[in-house]
Amino acid sequence: MNLRGIANRSTQRINPNLPAQAKASTGYTTGASGKRVPSYADPVNITVQIQALGKKEIEHLDALNISGTETAAYVDMQLSAVDRVTQSGGDLIVIGSATTIPVQLRNTTWIVTAVLEGWTVSGWCKVGLTRQMPS
């Protein structure tokens, strides 16, 4: 049973889903200067629902020493977060540019900094996101 799908039918009436793309982290390459450059798989079209972080989630991200513009998103696929121990980068979510998307979210890129709820068998997750600087 996909409880996320059932709940989403109700929540999207108040907080619409947004078109986006997910880019899975594939590690990094090393540039000529020796600098590590993150690399990503080809983008996959997804639908996300952006929501505010709860108090405990904010505290969790704060304990990870993550700062910046942060939010949560529900996604109908599994995503991976930044992992300092294994030195792997987080997946990216790129919000689209449609006029139906709120202006403050259009054309923004977010890195997955934490998997807040991972429901692998059900095929969805809730992730903590940190906004990235435009490139």
N, C-alpha and C positions, 0 to 999 in steps of 0.2 A: 504494500500500500504506500503510495506516495503522498504523505501528509503535506509536504511542501506544495504540491500541486493543488491540493484541496484548499489549503490556506491562501494560496496565491490568488485563487479565483475571487476571494473576498477582499484581500488587501490591495489588489491592483485597482479596485474601484476608487480607492482613496489615494493611493500612491502608485501611479502607473509604472509598469515595467518599461525599461529603456533598451533600445538596441545598442549593442556593443560588440567588441571583438576581444577574444582572449588570445594571448600569446604566451605559450608555455616556455618557461626558461629551459634552455639547452646547455647552460653553463656559460663559458666565456671564451673569447679568443684573446690572444696577446698581440697588441699592436706593435708597430716598428719601434716605438719609443719605450716599449716594455710595459705599457699601461694595459690593464685588463679591461676588455670591452665586453659587456654582457651580450649574449646571443639568444635569439628566440626562434621558436618554430613558426611556421606560417600561421597567420591569424585564422581563428575559427569564429564564425558568427554565433553570438549568444544573446540571450536576453537576461538582463540583471534587474534586480530591484534594490535600489539604494535606500538604506534606512539609517537612522541615528544609532550610535553605539550606546549600549546600556552602561550603567555605572561600573559594574564588574568588568565589562569589556574594556572600558577606558582604563581602569586600574591595571588590568592585565597588560595592555599595550604600554602603559607607563612603566611597568616593571621591566618590560623589554627594552626600555630606554628609546622608545620610538616617539618622535615628535613631528609635528607638521599637521597639515589638514588631514583629518582622519574621519572615516565613515565605515559603515558596514554594508555588505551587499550579499544578497541571496542569489545563487547561480545554479542553474540546472546542469552542472557538471562538477567534476572534482578539480580543484586548483591546488597549487602548492605555494607555500610561503617561503620567505627568506629564512635560511637556516645558517646561522653563523658558524655552528660547529662543523658542518660539512662544507661550508663556504659555497653553498648553492644559492642562486638568486631566486627571487620570487617571480611568479607569473605576473603578467601585466593584463590589465583590463583597460581598453581604450573605448571611451564613450563616443557615440556617433555625433553627427552634426545636424541631424534632422531638426526642423523648426519646432517639433513637438517636444523636444528635450529642453528642460529648463536652461536658460542662458548660462548660468554659472557652472553647468555640467558639460555643456557642449564642447567637443574636441578636447576632452581632458584625458590624461593618462594616469592610471593608478597602479601601484605595485601591491601585491598581496603580501602583507606583513605578518599575518597570523590566520590560521584556519581556526575559526571560533567554534564551528560545528561541522564535522565531516561525516556525512551519511553516505559512505561509499556504496553500500548495497542499494540504497534508494536513488543514487545518482545525483545528489545535490549537496551543496555545502553553503555555509555562511562564513564569509571571510572579513577580516579587518583590512582596510585599504588605506594607503597613504598616498596623497596626491604627489605626482612627479612634476618637476619643472618642464616647461615646454622645450622641445629640442630644436 
